[in-house]
């Protein structure tokens, strides 16, 4: 859901999913429930890895720039080196956030009944306000919590 930037896009997805689900079908997805911090973040190391079998190296830096409170630009630069071959890739993506209450409204508007909001795949209950306390991927980066929602067609 983070790559859908407007409610209309999200509603089209929910409408289509609802049409394709059987009665009592289940739709599960994740979305970013945080808010974008104003300004531009400092770059940080996103990935640093050495493949133990090939000795290949991957290093990635990430930087975010807020466009508005629910929209940010994420830039990633990756360097891969394996023997005599090296490759640099530059990627940019536009990502959005959505509050759980707004997501629940959109789901209800398309006929879904929300069964639960969770903070992770282990079904830990989502608590409003977690966005500001949980670091992303445990690396101490700018706090963003990815929230999981389950719903079924009623």
C-alpha positions as CSV (number, residue, x, y, z in Angstrom):
1,X,0.0,0.0,0.0
2,X,2.9,2.4,0.4
3,X,3.2,2.8,-3.4
4,X,-0.4,4.0,-3.7
5,X,-0.4,7.7,-3.1
6,X,-4.1,8.5,-3.0
7,X,-7.2,7.1,-1.4
8,X,-8.8,6.6,-4.8
9,X,-6.0,4.1,-5.7
10,X,-6.4,2.2,-2.4
11,X,-10.2,2.1,-2.8
12,X,-9.8,0.6,-6.4
13,X,-7.6,-2.1,-5.0
14,X,-10.0,-2.9,-2.2
15,X,-13.0,-2.9,-4.6
16,X,-11.2,-5.3,-6.9
17,X,-10.0,-7.6,-4.1
18,X,-13.6,-7.7,-2.6
19,X,-15.0,-8.8,-6.0
20,X,-12.5,-11.6,-6.3
21,X,-12.7,-13.0,-2.7
22,X,-15.1,-15.8,-1.9
23,X,-17.5,-15.4,1.0
24,X,-15.5,-15.4,4.2
25,X,-12.4,-14.9,2.2
26,X,-9.4,-13.1,3.8
27,X,-7.3,-10.3,2.6
28,X,-4.1,-9.4,4.5
29,X,-1.7,-6.6,3.6
30,X,0.7,-4.2,5.3
31,X,0.8,-0.4,5.1
32,X,2.9,2.4,6.7
33,X,0.8,4.0,9.5
34,X,3.4,6.5,10.5
35,X,3.8,10.2,9.5
36,X,6.6,11.6,7.4
37,X,9.1,13.7,9.4
38,X,9.6,17.1,7.8
39,X,12.8,17.8,5.8
40,X,15.5,15.5,4.4
41,X,17.1,12.7,6.5
42,X,20.8,12.1,6.6
43,X,21.8,9.1,4.5
44,X,22.2,5.8,6.3
45,X,23.6,2.4,5.5
46,X,20.6,0.2,4.5
47,X,22.4,-3.0,3.6
48,X,26.0,-4.2,4.1
49,X,26.6,-7.8,3.2
50,X,29.3,-10.2,2.1
51,X,28.2,-13.5,0.5
52,X,30.1,-16.2,2.3
53,X,30.0,-18.5,-0.8
54,X,31.0,-16.1,-3.5
55,X,32.7,-13.3,-1.6
56,X,30.4,-10.8,-3.4
57,X,29.8,-7.5,-1.6
58,X,26.7,-5.4,-1.4
59,X,26.5,-2.0,0.2
60,X,23.4,0.2,0.0
61,X,22.7,3.8,1.3
62,X,19.2,5.2,1.8
63,X,18.0,8.7,2.2
64,X,14.4,10.1,2.6
65,X,12.9,13.5,1.7
66,X,9.4,14.5,2.9
67,X,7.1,15.9,0.3
68,X,4.1,16.3,2.6
69,X,3.0,14.7,5.9
70,X,1.9,11.5,4.1
71,X,4.3,11.3,1.2
72,X,8.1,10.9,0.9
73,X,10.8,10.3,-1.7
74,X,13.1,7.4,-0.9
75,X,16.5,7.3,-2.7
76,X,18.7,4.2,-2.6
77,X,22.2,3.7,-4.0
78,X,23.5,0.2,-4.2
79,X,27.0,-1.0,-4.9
80,X,27.6,-4.6,-5.8
81,X,31.0,-6.1,-6.3
82,X,31.7,-9.7,-7.2
83,X,35.2,-10.6,-8.4
84,X,36.0,-8.4,-11.4
85,X,32.4,-7.2,-11.9
86,X,31.1,-4.1,-10.1
87,X,27.6,-2.5,-10.5
88,X,26.1,0.7,-9.1
89,X,22.3,1.1,-9.1
90,X,20.4,4.2,-8.2
91,X,16.7,3.8,-7.3
92,X,14.0,6.3,-6.2
93,X,10.5,5.5,-5.0
94,X,7.6,7.6,-3.8
95,X,6.1,6.2,-0.7
96,X,3.0,7.2,1.2
97,X,1.5,6.6,4.7
98,X,-2.1,6.3,5.8
99,X,-3.6,6.4,9.3
100,X,-5.2,3.2,10.5
101,X,-8.5,5.0,11.1
102,X,-8.6,6.2,7.5
103,X,-7.6,2.8,6.2
104,X,-10.5,1.2,8.2
105,X,-12.9,3.8,6.8
106,X,-11.9,2.9,3.2
107,X,-12.2,-0.8,3.8
108,X,-15.7,-0.4,5.3
109,X,-16.6,1.7,2.3
110,X,-15.8,-1.2,0.0
111,X,-17.6,-3.8,2.1
112,X,-14.8,-5.2,4.3
113,X,-15.0,-5.8,8.0
114,X,-11.6,-5.2,9.8
115,X,-10.7,-8.1,12.0
116,X,-7.6,-6.7,13.5
117,X,-4.6,-4.4,13.3
118,X,-1.2,-5.9,14.1
119,X,2.3,-4.5,14.5
120,X,4.1,-7.5,13.0
121,X,3.6,-10.9,11.4
122,X,3.4,-12.5,14.9
123,X,0.0,-10.7,15.4
124,X,1.3,-8.4,18.1
125,X,-1.5,-6.0,18.7
126,X,-1.1,-2.6,17.1
127,X,-1.2,0.3,19.6
128,X,-1.9,3.8,18.3
129,X,1.2,5.9,18.8
130,X,3.7,3.0,18.2
131,X,4.8,4.9,15.1
132,X,7.0,7.2,17.2
133,X,8.5,4.5,19.4
134,X,9.5,1.6,17.2
135,X,12.6,1.9,15.0
136,X,12.4,0.6,11.5
137,X,14.1,-2.8,11.2
138,X,15.6,-2.4,14.7
139,X,18.4,-0.3,13.2
140,X,17.6,2.9,15.1
141,X,16.5,4.6,11.8
142,X,13.8,7.2,11.6
143,X,10.8,5.6,13.3
144,X,8.3,4.0,11.0
145,X,6.1,1.1,12.1
146,X,4.6,-1.2,9.4
147,X,1.1,-2.2,10.5
148,X,-0.7,-5.2,9.3
149,X,-4.4,-5.4,8.9
150,X,-6.6,-8.5,8.3
151,X,-10.1,-8.3,7.0
152,X,-12.6,-10.6,5.5
153,X,-15.5,-10.1,3.2
154,X,-18.7,-10.1,5.1
